Each structure stands twice: as C-alpha cells, then as structure tokens.
Amino acid sequence: MDMFHYILDARYTFNDKVSNGEEDKNVATFAGAFIWDLNDQFSLITEAKGSNDKNVDGDYPMVFQGGIGFQATENLYINLLGGSAKNSDEDVIVSGKIAYSF
C-alpha cells in the first residue's frame, strides 16, 4: 500500500528595510512537493519552488529538486535532495535536512 502526500506552500515576505539603499522589496514564494512513501522508512520526494523576486535579466527564478527521505527512528527524519535551478545563478543545488520531533 503506497502512500502519497501533496504539499502546496505560499509565503509572502514583507521587507521594510533593504541594506543596500534600494527600495523595499516584498517577495512572494510558491512551492509544491510530492512525496511517495515506499515503505515505513523510505520516501521519494520531488519539489518545485518559484518566486516573484526577478533576477537581473527580469526572469523569475525556479528551483527543481528530487531525492529521498529516510525515517531513521520514530522521531528522526533525514532528507537528501538534489536538482537545479532555472533563471538563477545556481547550476546545481544539493540540500539536506535533519528533522527531530519532540
């Protein structure tokens, strides 16, 4: 019995001060993820994220990642993801996350 999870996330950041003297820059970020639980310990994960924070060319940056999640114990969860970005300075993105629930 495979289990699937769908996640949608939206965030709006209000920046009232910018250190380099430019005008205030509020940023909206949107993300989505799909998680496929293969069994009680392992999951496959895909994520996509974009924002309205245009780059110097006037394009909207997007990040695409995929990877695996491992539930080591009942409270400890480890994610390893890799991917790339479009309209961004990054060519390759690798990220990891360790989460512990109390």
N, CA, C and O atoms as a GROMACS GRO file, in nm:
protein
  408
    1MET      N    1   0.083  -0.119   0.000
    1MET     CA    2   0.000   0.000   0.000
    1MET      C    3   0.088   0.125   0.000
    1MET      O    4   0.140   0.165   0.104
    2ASP      N    5   0.103   0.184  -0.116
    2ASP     CA    6   0.179   0.307  -0.126
    2ASP      C    7   0.098   0.424  -0.071
    2ASP      O    8  -0.025   0.426  -0.083
    3MET      N    9   0.167   0.521  -0.011
    3MET     CA   10   0.103   0.640   0.041
    3MET      C   11   0.161   0.761  -0.030
    3MET      O   12   0.283   0.773  -0.042
    4PHE      N   13   0.074   0.851  -0.077
    4PHE     CA   14   0.116   0.971  -0.148
    4PHE      C   15   0.077   1.095  -0.067
    4PHE      O   16  -0.030   1.101  -0.008
    5HIS      N   17   0.166   1.195  -0.067
    5HIS     CA   18   0.140   1.321   0.001
    5HIS      C   19   0.162   1.434  -0.099
    5HIS      O   20   0.257   1.431  -0.177
    6TYR      N   21   0.075   1.533  -0.096
    6TYR     CA   22   0.085   1.651  -0.182
    6TYR      C   23   0.092   1.773  -0.092
    6TYR      O   24   0.013   1.788   0.001
    7ILE      N   25   0.188   1.861  -0.120
    7ILE     CA   26   0.206   1.978  -0.036
    7ILE      C   27   0.210   2.102  -0.124
    7ILE      O   28   0.284   2.106  -0.223
    8LEU      N   29   0.132   2.202  -0.090
    8LEU     CA   30   0.136   2.333  -0.154
    8LEU      C   31   0.170   2.436  -0.048
    8LEU      O   32   0.116   2.432   0.063
    9ASP      N   33   0.258   2.527  -0.082
    9ASP     CA   34   0.304   2.625   0.015
    9ASP      C   35   0.312   2.761  -0.052
    9ASP      O   36   0.362   2.773  -0.164
   10ALA      N   37   0.263   2.863   0.015
   10ALA     CA   38   0.272   3.001  -0.033
   10ALA      C   39   0.319   3.088   0.083
   10ALA      O   40   0.276   3.070   0.197
   11ARG      N   41   0.409   3.182   0.051
   11ARG     CA   42   0.463   3.269   0.155
   11ARG      C   43   0.482   3.408   0.097
   11ARG      O   44   0.518   3.424  -0.020
   12TYR      N   45   0.457   3.508   0.178
   12TYR     CA   46   0.480   3.647   0.136
   12TYR      C   47   0.566   3.713   0.243
   12TYR      O   48   0.529   3.716   0.360
   13THR      N   49   0.680   3.766   0.202
   13THR     CA   50   0.775   3.827   0.294
   13THR      C   51   0.772   3.978   0.278
   13THR      O   52   0.794   4.030   0.169
   14PHE      N   53   0.745   4.047   0.387
   14PHE     CA   54   0.746   4.193   0.388
   14PHE      C   55   0.885   4.240   0.431
   14PHE      O   56   0.927   4.215   0.544
   15ASN      N   57   0.954   4.308   0.342
   15ASN     CA   58   1.086   4.365   0.373
   15ASN      C   59   1.070   4.515   0.388
   15ASN      O   60   1.048   4.586   0.290
   16ASP      N   61   1.082   4.562   0.512
   16ASP     CA   62   1.064   4.706   0.533
   16ASP      C   63   1.194   4.784   0.525
   16ASP      O   64   1.192   4.907   0.517
   17LYS      N   65   1.308   4.715   0.527
   17LYS     CA   66   1.437   4.782   0.514
   17LYS      C   67   1.527   4.699   0.424
   17LYS      O   68   1.535   4.577   0.438
   18VAL      N   69   1.593   4.764   0.333
   18VAL     CA   70   1.689   4.698   0.246
   18VAL      C   71   1.824   4.764   0.270
   18VAL      O   72   1.835   4.887   0.267
   19SER      N   73   1.927   4.684   0.295
   19SER     CA   74   2.056   4.737   0.341
   19SER      C   75   2.135   4.811   0.234
   19SER      O   76   2.218   4.895   0.268
   20ASN      N   77   2.113   4.783   0.106
   20ASN     CA   78   2.197   4.845   0.003
   20ASN      C   79   2.137   4.975  -0.052
   20ASN      O   80   2.184   5.024  -0.155
   21GLY      N   81   2.037   5.031   0.012
   21GLY     CA   82   1.982   5.158  -0.029
   21GLY      C   83   1.873   5.150  -0.136
   21GLY      O   84   1.818   5.253  -0.174
   22GLU      N   85   1.841   5.032  -0.185
   22GLU     CA   86   1.734   5.018  -0.283
   22GLU      C   87   1.599   5.030  -0.214
   22GLU      O   88   1.592   5.033  -0.091
   23GLU      N   89   1.494   5.036  -0.292
   23GLU     CA   90   1.360   5.045  -0.236
   23GLU      C   91   1.320   4.913  -0.171
   23GLU      O   92   1.380   4.809  -0.199
   24ASP      N   93   1.219   4.917  -0.087
   24ASP     CA   94   1.169   4.797  -0.020
   24ASP      C   95   1.129   4.694  -0.124
   24ASP      O   96   1.077   4.729  -0.231
   25LYS      N   97   1.154   4.565  -0.093
   25LYS     CA   98   1.127   4.460  -0.189
   25LYS      C   99   1.054   4.345  -0.119
   25LYS      O  100   1.116   4.263  -0.053
   26ASN      N  101   0.923   4.341  -0.135
   26ASN     CA  102   0.844   4.231  -0.081
   26ASN      C  103   0.848   4.116  -0.179
   26ASN      O  104   0.848   4.137  -0.300
   27VAL      N  105   0.852   3.992  -0.126
   27VAL     CA  106   0.871   3.874  -0.210
   27VAL      C  107   0.762   3.771  -0.182
   27VAL      O  108   0.736   3.737  -0.067
   28ALA      N  109   0.699   3.721  -0.289
   28ALA     CA  110   0.604   3.610  -0.279
   28ALA      C  111   0.674   3.484  -0.328
   28ALA      O  112   0.738   3.485  -0.432
   29THR      N  113   0.661   3.376  -0.252
   29THR     CA  114   0.722   3.248  -0.288
   29THR      C  115   0.613   3.141  -0.291
   29THR      O  116   0.528   3.134  -0.202
   30PHE      N  117   0.618   3.057  -0.395
   30PHE     CA  118   0.522   2.949  -0.411
   30PHE      C  119   0.600   2.819  -0.429
   30PHE      O  120   0.701   2.815  -0.499
   31ALA      N  121   0.552   2.712  -0.365
   31ALA     CA  122   0.622   2.584  -0.374
   31ALA      C  123   0.521   2.470  -0.374
   31ALA      O  124   0.409   2.483  -0.324
   32GLY      N  125   0.564   2.360  -0.431
   32GLY     CA  126   0.483   2.238  -0.430
   32GLY      C  127   0.574   2.118  -0.416
   32GLY      O  128   0.688   2.119  -0.462
   33ALA      N  129   0.523   2.015  -0.353
   33ALA     CA  130   0.602   1.893  -0.334
   33ALA      C  131   0.511   1.771  -0.347
   33ALA      O  132   0.392   1.776  -0.319
   34PHE      N  133   0.571   1.663  -0.391
   34PHE     CA  134   0.504   1.534  -0.399
   34PHE      C  135   0.593   1.433  -0.326
   34PHE      O  136   0.712   1.422  -0.356
   35ILE      N  137   0.535   1.361  -0.232
   35ILE     CA  138   0.609   1.262  -0.153
   35ILE      C  139   0.542   1.127  -0.170
   35ILE      O  140   0.421   1.113  -0.151
   36TRP      N  141   0.621   1.028  -0.205
   36TRP     CA  142   0.571   0.892  -0.224
   36TRP      C  143   0.637   0.804  -0.119
   36TRP      O  144   0.757   0.776  -0.128
   37ASP      N  145   0.561   0.760  -0.019
   37ASP     CA  146   0.612   0.670   0.084
   37ASP      C  147   0.625   0.530   0.025
   37ASP      O  148   0.525   0.466  -0.005
   38LEU      N  149   0.748   0.483   0.010
   38LEU     CA  150   0.772   0.350  -0.044
   38LEU      C  151   0.745   0.242   0.060
   38LEU      O  152   0.694   0.134   0.028
   39ASN      N  153   0.780   0.271   0.184
   39ASN     CA  154   0.750   0.182   0.297
   39ASN      C  155   0.751   0.267   0.423
   39ASN      O  156   0.742   0.389   0.414
   40ASP      N  157   0.763   0.205   0.540
   40ASP     CA  158   0.757   0.279   0.666
   40ASP      C  159   0.877   0.371   0.688
   40ASP      O  160   0.870   0.463   0.769
   41GLN      N  161   0.990   0.346   0.616
   41GLN     CA  162   1.111   0.424   0.640
   41GLN      C  163   1.154   0.513   0.523
   41GLN      O  164   1.211   0.620   0.546
   42PHE      N  165   1.128   0.472   0.399
   42PHE     CA  166   1.181   0.545   0.284
   42PHE      C  167   1.070   0.613   0.203
   42PHE      O  168   0.960   0.560   0.188
   43SER      N  169   1.103   0.734   0.152
   43SER     CA  170   1.012   0.811   0.068
   43SER      C  171   1.090   0.872  -0.048
   43SER      O  172   1.207   0.908  -0.034
   44LEU      N  173   1.025   0.883  -0.163
   44LEU     CA  174   1.078   0.959  -0.275
   44LEU      C  175   1.012   1.097  -0.274
   44LEU      O  176   0.892   1.108  -0.249
   45ILE      N  177   1.091   1.202  -0.300
   45ILE     CA  178   1.043   1.339  -0.288
   45ILE      C  179   1.076   1.418  -0.414
   45ILE      O  180   1.188   1.408  -0.465
   46THR      N  181   0.981   1.496  -0.464
   46THR     CA  182   1.008   1.595  -0.569
   46THR      C  183   0.954   1.729  -0.521
   46THR      O  184   0.849   1.736  -0.457
   47GLU      N  185   1.027   1.835  -0.553
   47GLU     CA  186   0.987   1.969  -0.510
   47GLU      C  187   1.012   2.069  -0.623
   47GLU      O  188   1.105   2.054  -0.702
   48ALA      N  189   0.928   2.171  -0.628
   48ALA     CA  190   0.947   2.284  -0.719
   48ALA      C  191   0.912   2.411  -0.642
   48ALA      O  192   0.816   2.415  -0.567
   49LYS      N  193   0.994   2.516  -0.664
   49LYS     CA  194   0.971   2.641  -0.592
   49LYS      C  195   1.003   2.758  -0.685
   49LYS      O  196   1.099   2.754  -0.761
   50GLY      N  197   0.923   2.862  -0.677
   50GLY     CA  198   0.946   2.983  -0.755
   50GLY      C  199   0.906   3.105  -0.676
   50GLY      O  200   0.834   3.096  -0.576
   51SER      N  201   0.953   3.221  -0.721
   51SER     CA  202   0.917   3.345  -0.652
   51SER      C  203   0.906   3.459  -0.752
   51SER      O  204   0.946   3.446  -0.868
   52ASN      N  205   0.850   3.570  -0.706
   52ASN     CA  206   0.837   3.688  -0.791
   52ASN      C  207   0.958   3.780  -0.778
   52ASN      O  208   0.953   3.895  -0.824
   53ASP      N  209   1.065   3.733  -0.718
   53ASP     CA  210   1.188   3.809  -0.699
   53ASP      C  211   1.272   3.797  -0.826
   53ASP      O  212   1.358   3.709  -0.836
   54LYS      N  213   1.248   3.883  -0.923
   54LYS     CA  214   1.313   3.874  -1.055
   54LYS      C  215   1.464   3.888  -1.043
   54LYS      O  216   1.516   3.959  -0.957
   55ASN      N  217   1.535   3.818  -1.134
   55ASN     CA  218   1.680   3.831  -1.139
   55ASN      C  219   1.718   3.953  -1.223
   55ASN      O  220   1.630   4.029  -1.264
   56VAL      N  221   1.847   3.973  -1.248
   56VAL     CA  222   1.892   4.092  -1.320
   56VAL      C  223   1.842   4.096  -1.464
   56VAL      O  224   1.835   4.204  -1.523
   57ASP      N  225   1.808   3.981  -1.522
   57ASP     CA  226   1.756   3.974  -1.659
   57ASP      C  227   1.604   3.992  -1.664
   57ASP      O  228   1.546   3.992  -1.772
   58GLY      N  229   1.540   4.007  -1.547
   58GLY     CA  230   1.395   4.023  -1.543
   58GLY      C  231   1.318   3.892  -1.547
   58GLY      O  232   1.198   3.892  -1.571
   59ASP      N  233   1.386   3.779  -1.524
   59ASP     CA  234   1.322   3.647  -1.525
   59ASP      C  235   1.292   3.603  -1.382
   59ASP      O  236   1.358   3.645  -1.287
   60TYR      N  237   1.191   3.518  -1.368
   60TYR     CA  238   1.153   3.464  -1.238
   60TYR      C  239   1.232   3.336  -1.210
   60TYR      O  240   1.229   3.244  -1.291
   61PRO      N  241   1.304   3.328  -1.097
   61PRO     CA  242   1.381   3.208  -1.066
   61PRO      C  243   1.291   3.092  -1.021
   61PRO      O  244   1.191   3.110  -0.952
   62MET      N  245   1.331   2.972  -1.063
   62MET     CA  246   1.262   2.848  -1.025
   62MET      C  247   1.366   2.746  -0.979
   62MET      O  248   1.476   2.741  -1.034
   63VAL      N  249   1.331   2.665  -0.880
   63VAL     CA  250   1.418   2.560  -0.828
   63VAL      C  251   1.345   2.428  -0.839
   63VAL      O  252   1.228   2.417  -0.801
   64PHE      N  253   1.414   2.325  -0.890
   64PHE     CA  254   1.357   2.191  -0.904
   64PHE      C  255   1.451   2.092  -0.837
   64PHE      O  256   1.570   2.089  -0.866
   65GLN      N  257   1.395   2.010  -0.745
   65GLN     CA  258   1.477   1.913  -0.673
   65GLN      C  259   1.403   1.781  -0.660
   65GLN      O  260   1.280   1.776  -0.664
   66GLY      N  261   1.480   1.675  -0.645
   66GLY     CA  262   1.426   1.543  -0.617
   66GLY      C  263   1.522   1.468  -0.527
   66GLY      O  264   1.642   1.499  -0.524
   67GLY      N  265   1.471   1.371  -0.454
   67GLY     CA  266   1.559   1.297  -0.365
   67GLY      C  267   1.485   1.194  -0.284
   67GLY      O  268   1.380   1.144  -0.322
   68ILE      N  269   1.544   1.162  -0.170
   68ILE     CA  270   1.493   1.055  -0.086
   68ILE      C  271   1.482   1.102   0.059
   68ILE      O  272   1.562   1.184   0.105
   69GLY      N  273   1.384   1.050   0.128
   69GLY     CA  274   1.366   1.076   0.270
   69GLY      C  275   1.380   0.944   0.345
   69GLY      O  276   1.336   0.840   0.297
   70PHE      N  277   1.440   0.949   0.463
   70PHE     CA  278   1.461   0.831   0.545
   70PHE      C  279   1.420   0.860   0.688
   70PHE      O  280   1.470   0.954   0.749
   71GLN      N  281   1.328   0.780   0.741
   71GLN     CA  282   1.287   0.794   0.880
   71GLN      C  283   1.370   0.696   0.962
   71GLN      O  284   1.340   0.577   0.968
   72ALA      N  285   1.476   0.749   1.026
   72ALA     CA  286   1.571   0.665   1.098
   72ALA      C  287   1.510   0.608   1.226
   72ALA      O  288   1.531   0.491   1.259
   73THR      N  289   1.435   0.691   1.298
   73THR     CA  290   1.365   0.647   1.418
   73THR      C  291   1.224   0.706   1.413
   73THR      O  292   1.189   0.774   1.317
   74GLU      N  293   1.147   0.682   1.515
   74GLU     CA  294   1.011   0.737   1.518
   74GLU      C  295   1.012   0.890   1.514
   74GLU      O  296   0.920   0.951   1.460
   75ASN      N  297   1.117   0.952   1.570
   75ASN     CA  298   1.124   1.099   1.579
   75ASN      C  299   1.226   1.163   1.485
   75ASN      O  300   1.224   1.285   1.469
   76LEU      N  301   1.315   1.086   1.423
   76LEU     CA  302   1.424   1.141   1.342
   76LEU      C  303   1.400   1.113   1.195
   76LEU      O  304   1.381   0.998   1.154
   77TYR      N  305   1.401   1.221   1.112
   77TYR     CA  306   1.376   1.210   0.969
   77TYR      C  307   1.486   1.283   0.895
   77TYR      O  308   1.522   1.394   0.932
   78ILE      N  309   1.542   1.221   0.789
   78ILE     CA  310   1.653   1.277   0.712
   78ILE      C  311   1.614   1.285   0.565
   78ILE      O  312   1.567   1.187   0.508
   79ASN      N  313   1.634   1.402   0.504
   79ASN     CA  314   1.609   1.424   0.361
   79ASN      C  315   1.739   1.457   0.290
   79ASN      O  316   1.821   1.532   0.344
   80LEU      N  317   1.760   1.403   0.170
   80LEU     CA  318   1.870   1.440   0.083
   80LEU      C  319   1.810   1.468  -0.054
   80LEU      O  320   1.747   1.381  -0.114
   81LEU      N  321   1.831   1.590  -0.104
   81LEU     CA  322   1.772   1.633  -0.231
   81LEU      C  323   1.879   1.693  -0.321
   81LEU      O  324   1.977   1.749  -0.273
   82GLY      N  325   1.859   1.680  -0.451
   82GLY     CA  326   1.948   1.741  -0.549
   82GLY      C  327   1.868   1.786  -0.669
   82GLY      O  328   1.762   1.730  -0.698
   83GLY      N  329   1.917   1.886  -0.739
   83GLY     CA  330   1.846   1.934  -0.856
   83GLY      C  331   1.915   2.054  -0.916
   83GLY      O  332   2.036   2.072  -0.902
   84SER      N  333   1.837   2.136  -0.984
   84SER     CA  334   1.894   2.254  -1.049
   84SER      C  335   1.792   2.368  -1.044
   84SER      O  336   1.681   2.353  -0.994
   85ALA      N  337   1.835   2.482  -1.098
   85ALA     CA  338   1.751   2.600  -1.098
   85ALA      C  339   1.744   2.658  -1.239
   85ALA      O  340   1.834   2.638  -1.321
   86LYS      N  341   1.638   2.729  -1.264
   86LYS     CA  342   1.621   2.800  -1.390
   86LYS      C  343   1.612   2.948  -1.358
   86LYS      O  344   1.549   2.986  -1.259
   87ASN      N  345   1.674   3.033  -1.440
   87ASN     CA  346   1.676   3.178  -1.420
   87ASN      C  347   1.739   3.216  -1.286
   87ASN      O  348   1.690   3.306  -1.217
   88SER      N  349   1.847   3.146  -1.250
   88SER     CA  350   1.914   3.168  -1.123
   88SER      C  351   2.064   3.154  -1.142
   88SER      O  352   2.110   3.102  -1.244
   89ASP      N  353   2.141   3.201  -1.044
   89ASP     CA  354   2.286   3.189  -1.051
   89ASP      C  355   2.333   3.046  -1.026
   89ASP      O  356   2.444   3.011  -1.067
   90GLU      N  357   2.254   2.965  -0.959
   90GLU     CA  358   2.294   2.829  -0.924
   90GLU      C  359   2.272   2.735  -1.043
   90GLU      O  360   2.169   2.740  -1.110
   91ASP      N  361   2.371   2.648  -1.069
   91ASP     CA  362   2.357   2.545  -1.171
   91ASP      C  363   2.311   2.414  -1.110
   91ASP      O  364   2.223   2.346  -1.163
   92VAL      N  365   2.371   2.378  -0.997
   92VAL     CA  366   2.339   2.254  -0.927
   92VAL      C  367   2.308   2.288  -0.782
   92VAL      O  368   2.378   2.367  -0.719
   93ILE      N  369   2.202   2.227  -0.730
   93ILE     CA  370   2.161   2.252  -0.592
   93ILE      C  371   2.153   2.118  -0.519
   93ILE      O  372   2.087   2.025  -0.566
   94VAL      N  373   2.220   2.108  -0.406
   94VAL     CA  374   2.213   1.990  -0.320
   94VAL      C  375   2.174   2.038  -0.182
   94VAL      O  376   2.234   2.133  -0.130
   95SER      N  377   2.075   1.975  -0.122
   95SER     CA  378   2.032   2.016   0.012
   95SER      C  379   2.004   1.894   0.097
   95SER      O  380   1.971   1.786   0.048
   96GLY      N  381   2.017   1.915   0.225
   96GLY     CA  382   1.988   1.809   0.321
   96GLY      C  383   1.911   1.868   0.438
   96GLY      O  384   1.922   1.987   0.468
   97LYS      N  385   1.833   1.785   0.501
   97LYS     CA  386   1.756   1.830   0.617
   97LYS      C  387   1.750   1.718   0.718
   97LYS      O  388   1.726   1.602   0.684
   98ILE      N  389   1.771   1.753   0.841
   98ILE     CA  390   1.754   1.660   0.952
   98ILE      C  391   1.646   1.720   1.042
   98ILE      O  392   1.661   1.832   1.091
   99ALA      N  393   1.539   1.646   1.065
   99ALA     CA  394   1.430   1.692   1.149
   99ALA      C  395   1.409   1.596   1.265
   99ALA      O  396   1.411   1.474   1.247
  100TYR      N  397   1.389   1.652   1.382
  100TYR     CA  398   1.362   1.570   1.501
  100TYR      C  399   1.235   1.622   1.565
  100TYR      O  400   1.225   1.741   1.596
  101SER      N  401   1.138   1.536   1.586
  101SER     CA  402   1.012   1.574   1.650
  101SER      C  403   1.020   1.541   1.799
  101SER      O  404   1.056   1.430   1.838
  102PHE      N  405   0.986   1.640   1.881
  102PHE     CA  406   0.989   1.620   2.026
  102PHE      C  407   0.854   1.579   2.076
  102PHE      O  408   0.836   1.558   2.196
   0.00000   0.00000   0.00000
